[in-house]
Amino acid sequence: MDKNLFTSNSPGKPVKIRISEQQDWAFIPDDLPTRMDISQEIWPLLRDAHRELVRLDTTAKQIPNYELFLKPLQAREALTSSSLEGTYVTPEELLLYEIDPRIPKSQHDRVNSWKEVSNYSKSLRKGQELLNELPVCLRLITELHKELLHDVRGNERNPGEFRDRQVHIGSDRRFIPPPHEEALECLYKLERYIHEPNDIDPLVLCFLVHYQFETIHPFLDGNGRVGRLLLSLMIFKSCKLERPWLYLSAFFDKYKEEYITNLFNVSSKGDWNNWIAFCLRATIHQAKDAVSRFDRLVSLRESYRDRISKTKISNRGYKIIDILFNELPIISITQISKKFDITYHTAKNDIELLVKQDILKKAPFKTRPKFFLSPDIMSVAHTHIEIE
């Protein structure tokens, strides 16, 4: 790591270390500030970010079953956060794994990637559940990490345990987090900081904590994904949202170089303003994106219900549509047969009718039983949306 890149405004200090028998420098961050002078140009962004969060929360609370909205958002977050770390999985692949989990046959089996992304979704849900009984704390963080790395590549890298040796970022060691002894002390201070009184806007506080977590880099693997999981959960709690509706990974992934550069510039120059402005733009964009997807999902659900309202399976058809929206947008004839205690032949007729109504189509998977998915739900959940 180039020590000369760190100026006198850096909120931390480089310290000498040895890696692979070579001398180098690691960065130990200072404690986070309890007050912050935000530049004048950031205030409109902060105002707009809070306004969009309120609009998102208000919009989402209008529906009786929040899973209609939350599950597609969380699936998209799992895919994009994993993409940031170089794990690329399609929405269809993730869906296939979730309906038909399997064990990887080799280290290079694509199923490894599917399971990694699926674990991210499980970690999100587990974190949401744990917040009913725990504050944001180190125990919560280790539980997220344990779930994330459960039985996947990286499982040998101490899931749920903070690192016990030095790590570095980049093959050229462009950034080296603090030695593990100092990293643990930094984590204890960060936990206290989250719960101590301060004069910082709660949304901005989440961005400061995200920076600090990524800088400490407390695990041997999975730091980026755990950090973004934690960011979503902190925004949910700190901004008093009804549910964790906001996920920023899609924005961070789209502007990955800017994300990485802004994080580094805080460490090297103390450039908090550009980091906070970047995160606020992400909040505004992703809140608008989520509202747009919500509106489209609600309209699509009503369209589906309208299409089958005059068919012979209208009552059961409504229930099948609810399954597609509230559980997974994919189903099989066998599932319908068992779910509604009807014959396979009757269930097959139901599926065929839904296919004729352009609600379902045969899934592109070579599986038994055959599955049928809703291409419209998949499109609304995962297709890029232009946000003004």
C-alpha positions in Angstrom: 0.0 0.0 0.0 1.4 3.4 -0.9 1.7 5.3 2.3 2.3 8.6 0.4 -1.3 8.6 -0.8 -2.5 9.3 2.7 -2.6 13.0 3.5 -2.8 14.9 6.8 -6.6 15.0 6.4 -6.8 11.2 6.5 -9.1 9.9 9.3 -6.6 7.3 10.4 -2.9 6.3 10.2 -0.7 3.9 8.2 1.3 1.5 10.3 4.2 -0.7 9.3 3.5 -4.4 8.9 5.1 -7.4 7.2 3.2 -9.5 4.6 4.9 -12.5 2.9 8.2 -11.5 4.4 7.9 -8.1 3.0 7.5 -4.8 4.7 4.3 -2.9 3.9 1.8 -0.5 5.4 -1.7 -1.1 6.8 -4.3 1.5 7.6 -5.9 1.9 11.0 -9.0 4.2 11.0 -9.7 6.7 13.7 -12.9 6.6 15.6 -15.9 8.0 13.6 -16.9 11.6 14.3 -19.9 12.3 16.6 -20.7 15.5 14.6 -20.1 16.4 11.0 -20.2 19.6 9.1 -21.9 18.7 5.8 -21.1 20.9 2.9 -23.8 23.2 1.5 -24.3 21.3 -1.7 -25.1 18.1 0.1 -28.1 19.4 2.0 -30.5 19.2 -1.0 -29.4 15.6 -1.6 -30.0 14.8 2.1 -33.5 16.4 2.0 -34.4 14.5 -1.2 -33.1 11.2 0.1 -35.3 11.4 3.2 -38.2 12.5 1.1 -37.8 9.5 -1.2 -37.4 7.1 1.8 -40.7 8.4 3.2 -42.4 8.0 -0.1 -41.0 4.4 -0.5 -42.1 3.4 3.0 -45.6 5.0 2.6 -46.1 3.4 -0.7 -45.1 -0.1 0.5 -47.2 0.1 3.6 -50.3 0.4 1.5 -50.4 -3.3 0.6 -51.7 -6.0 3.0 -48.9 -8.5 2.2 -45.5 -6.9 2.2 -43.9 -10.0 0.7 -45.4 -9.0 -2.6 -42.9 -6.2 -2.6 -40.0 -7.4 -0.4 -39.0 -10.7 -2.0 -38.4 -9.4 -5.5 -36.3 -6.5 -4.0 -34.3 -8.9 -1.9 -33.6 -11.3 -4.8 -32.4 -8.3 -6.9 -30.2 -7.2 -4.0 -28.7 -10.7 -3.6 -27.8 -10.8 -7.3 -26.3 -7.3 -7.6 -24.3 -7.5 -4.3 -22.8 -10.8 -5.4 -22.1 -9.3 -8.8 -20.0 -6.6 -7.1 -17.7 -9.4 -5.8 -17.5 -11.1 -9.2 -20.2 -13.8 -8.7 -22.5 -13.6 -11.7 -25.8 -15.4 -11.5 -28.9 -14.9 -13.6 -32.4 -14.4 -12.0 -33.5 -17.6 -13.6 -30.6 -19.5 -12.1 -31.3 -18.2 -8.7 -34.9 -19.1 -9.0 -34.0 -22.7 -10.2 -31.7 -23.2 -7.2 -34.4 -21.9 -4.7 -37.0 -24.3 -6.0 -34.6 -27.2 -6.5 -31.5 -26.9 -4.1 -28.7 -29.2 -5.0 -25.2 -30.1 -3.9 -22.3 -28.9 -6.1 -20.5 -31.8 -7.9 -17.2 -30.0 -8.1 -15.4 -26.8 -7.2 -16.2 -25.4 -10.6 -19.9 -26.4 -10.6 -22.2 -23.4 -11.3 -24.3 -24.5 -8.4 -21.6 -23.0 -6.1 -22.5 -19.5 -7.4 -26.2 -20.2 -7.1 -25.9 -21.2 -3.5 -23.7 -18.2 -2.7 -26.4 -15.8 -4.0 -29.1 -17.8 -2.3 -27.2 -17.5 1.0 -27.2 -13.8 0.6 -31.0 -13.8 0.5 -31.1 -16.0 3.5 -28.8 -13.7 5.4 -31.0 -10.7 4.7 -34.1 -12.5 6.0 -32.1 -13.8 9.0 -30.8 -10.3 9.8 -34.4 -8.9 9.6 -35.5 -11.6 12.1 -32.6 -11.1 14.5 -33.4 -7.3 14.7 -36.6 -8.3 16.5 -34.4 -9.4 19.4 -31.0 -7.8 18.9 -29.7 -4.3 18.3 -27.2 -3.7 15.5 -24.2 -5.3 17.1 -21.2 -7.5 16.5 -23.2 -10.7 17.3 -25.7 -9.7 14.5 -22.8 -9.1 12.1 -21.2 -12.5 12.9 -24.6 -14.3 12.4 -24.9 -12.6 9.0 -21.5 -13.8 8.0 -22.1 -17.3 9.2 -25.3 -17.6 7.2 -23.6 -16.0 4.1 -20.7 -18.5 4.0 -22.6 -21.6 5.1 -21.5 -24.6 3.0 -20.2 -22.6 0.1 -16.8 -21.6 -1.3 -15.1 -19.7 1.5 -16.7 -21.9 4.1 -13.2 -22.8 5.3 -12.5 -19.2 6.0 -14.0 -19.2 9.5 -17.7 -18.3 8.9 -19.1 -16.2 11.8 -15.6 -15.5 13.2 -13.5 -12.4 12.9 -10.2 -12.8 11.1 -7.1 -13.9 12.9 -4.5 -12.8 10.3 -3.7 -10.0 7.9 -5.7 -9.5 4.7 -5.2 -7.1 1.8 -7.3 -5.8 -1.0 -6.1 -6.1 -4.6 -3.3 -8.3 -6.0 -1.1 -5.3 -5.7 -2.1 -4.7 -2.1 -3.6 -1.3 -3.1 -5.3 -1.1 0.3 -4.4 -3.0 3.5 -6.9 -3.0 6.4 -5.6 -3.0 10.0 -3.8 -5.9 11.6 -6.3 -8.4 13.1 -5.5 -7.3 16.7 -6.3 -3.6 15.9 -9.2 -4.6 13.7 -11.0 -6.3 16.7 -10.5 -3.2 18.8 -11.9 -1.0 16.0 -14.9 -3.3 15.8 -15.6 -2.8 19.5 -15.4 0.9 19.1 -17.7 0.8 16.1 -20.3 -1.2 18.0 -20.3 1.4 20.8 -20.4 4.3 18.3 -23.6 2.9 16.7 -25.4 3.2 20.0 -23.9 6.3 21.5 -25.7 9.7 21.2 -24.4 11.9 18.4 -25.5 14.9 16.3 -25.3 13.1 12.9 -28.3 12.5 10.6 -29.3 8.8 11.0 -29.0 8.2 7.2 -25.6 9.7 7.1 -24.6 7.7 10.1 -25.4 4.5 8.2 -23.0 5.6 5.4 -20.2 6.4 8.0 -20.6 3.0 9.6 -20.5 1.3 6.2 -17.3 3.0 5.4 -15.8 2.0 8.7 -16.9 -1.6 8.4 -15.4 -2.0 4.9 -12.2 -0.2 6.1 -11.8 -2.6 9.1 -12.5 -5.6 6.8 -13.1 -7.8 9.8 -13.5 -11.2 8.0 -11.2 -13.4 5.9 -13.9 -13.4 3.2 -17.3 -11.9 2.5 -16.6 -8.4 3.9 -18.2 -6.5 1.0 -21.4 -8.6 1.0 -21.8 -8.4 4.8 -21.1 -4.7 4.8 -23.9 -4.1 2.3 -26.3 -6.4 4.2 -25.5 -4.4 7.3 -26.1 -1.1 5.5 -29.6 -2.2 4.4 -30.5 -3.4 7.8 -29.1 -0.2 9.5 -31.1 2.1 7.2 -34.2 0.0 8.0 -33.7 0.5 11.7 -32.1 3.9 11.9 -34.6 5.5 9.5 -37.6 3.7 11.1 -38.9 2.0 7.9 -41.7 -0.5 8.2 -39.5 -3.1 6.5 -36.0 -3.1 4.9 -37.2 -1.8 1.5 -34.0 0.0 0.4 -31.1 -1.8 -1.2 -28.1 0.1 -2.7 -26.1 -2.7 -4.3 -27.5 -2.2 -7.8 -26.3 1.5 -7.7 -23.0 0.5 -6.2 -22.6 -2.2 -8.9 -23.4 0.2 -11.7 -20.9 2.7 -10.5 -18.4 0.3 -9.0 -15.3 2.3 -9.7 -16.8 5.4 -8.1 -17.9 3.3 -5.1 -14.4 1.9 -4.6 -12.7 5.3 -5.3 -14.9 7.2 -2.8 -14.3 4.6 -0.1 -10.5 4.9 -0.6 -10.6 8.7 -0.8 -12.2 8.9 2.7 -9.2 6.9 4.0 -6.5 8.7 2.1 -7.9 12.3 2.1 -10.7 12.5 4.6 -13.1 13.2 1.7 -16.3 12.5 3.5 -18.4 14.9 1.4 -18.0 13.0 -1.9 -18.7 9.6 -0.1 -21.8 10.9 1.5 -23.1 12.6 -1.7 -22.5 9.4 -3.6 -24.5 7.4 -1.0 -27.3 9.9 -1.0 -27.6 9.8 -4.8 -27.7 6.0 -4.4 -30.5 6.3 -1.9 -32.6 8.6 -4.0 -32.1 6.5 -7.1 -32.8 3.1 -5.5 -35.8 4.5 -3.5 -37.4 5.7 -6.8 -36.5 2.4 -8.4 -38.2 0.4 -5.7 -41.4 2.6 -5.9 -41.5 2.1 -9.6 -41.1 -1.7 -9.3 -43.8 -1.7 -6.6 -46.3 0.2 -8.8 -45.6 -2.2 -11.7 -46.0 -5.3 -9.5 -49.4 -4.0 -8.1 -50.6 -3.2 -11.6 -49.4 -6.5 -12.9 -51.2 -8.4 -10.1 -54.5 -6.6 -10.9 -54.0 -7.3 -14.6 -53.5 -11.0 -13.9 -56.6 -11.2 -11.7 -58.6 -9.4 -14.3 -57.6 -11.9 -17.0 -58.8 -14.9 -15.1 -61.9 -13.3 -13.4 -64.2 -14.7 -16.1 -62.6 -18.1 -16.4 -63.8 -21.4 -14.9 -60.9 -21.4 -12.4 -61.3 -17.9 -11.1 -61.3 -18.6 -7.4 -58.4 -21.1 -7.5 -56.7 -18.9 -10.1 -56.6 -16.0 -7.7 -54.9 -18.1 -5.2 -52.3 -19.4 -7.7 -51.6 -15.8 -8.6 -51.0 -14.9 -5.0 -48.5 -17.8 -4.7 -46.6 -16.4 -7.7 -46.4 -12.9 -6.2 -46.0 -13.8 -2.5 -43.8 -16.8 -2.7 -41.9 -17.5 -5.9 -42.9 -16.6 -9.5 -42.6 -20.2 -10.5 -44.8 -23.3 -10.0 -45.3 -26.8 -11.2 -48.4 -28.9 -11.9 -47.5 -31.2 -9.0 -47.3 -28.3 -6.6 -50.8 -27.1 -7.6 -52.2 -30.6 -7.3 -50.9 -31.0 -3.8 -51.6 -27.4 -2.7 -55.3 -27.5 -3.6 -55.8 -31.2 -3.2 -56.9 -31.7 -6.9 -56.0 -34.3 -9.5 -53.0 -33.9 -11.6 -55.2 -33.6 -14.7 -57.2 -30.7 -13.1 -54.0 -29.0 -12.1 -52.6 -29.4 -15.6 -55.7 -27.8 -17.0 -55.2 -24.9 -14.6 -51.7 -24.4 -15.8 -52.7 -24.6 -19.4 -55.3 -21.9 -18.9 -52.8 -19.6 -17.2 -50.4 -20.2 -20.1 -53.2 -19.2 -22.6 -53.8 -16.0 -20.5 -50.1 -15.1 -20.9 -49.6 -15.4 -17.1 -47.3 -18.4 -17.2 -44.9 -19.9 -19.7 -42.8 -23.1 -19.6 -39.6 -22.4 -17.6 -36.3 -23.0 -19.6 -35.1 -25.6 -17.2 -34.5 -29.3 -17.9 -36.1 -30.5 -14.7 -38.6 -33.0 -13.5 -41.3 -32.0 -12.7 -41.5 -29.3 -15.4 -41.9 -25.8 -14.0 -43.8 -22.8 -15.3 -42.8 -19.2 -14.5 -44.3 -15.7 -14.8 -42.0 -13.8 -17.2 -43.7 -10.6 -16.4 -43.0 -10.8 -12.6 -39.4 -11.7 -13.4 -39.1 -8.7 -15.8 -40.5 -6.2 -13.3 -38.3 -7.5 -10.6 -35.0 -7.7 -12.5 -35.1 -5.6 -15.7 -33.3 -2.3 -15.6 -35.6 0.7 -15.1 -34.6 4.2 -16.2 -35.0 6.6 -13.3 -35.2 10.4 -13.8 
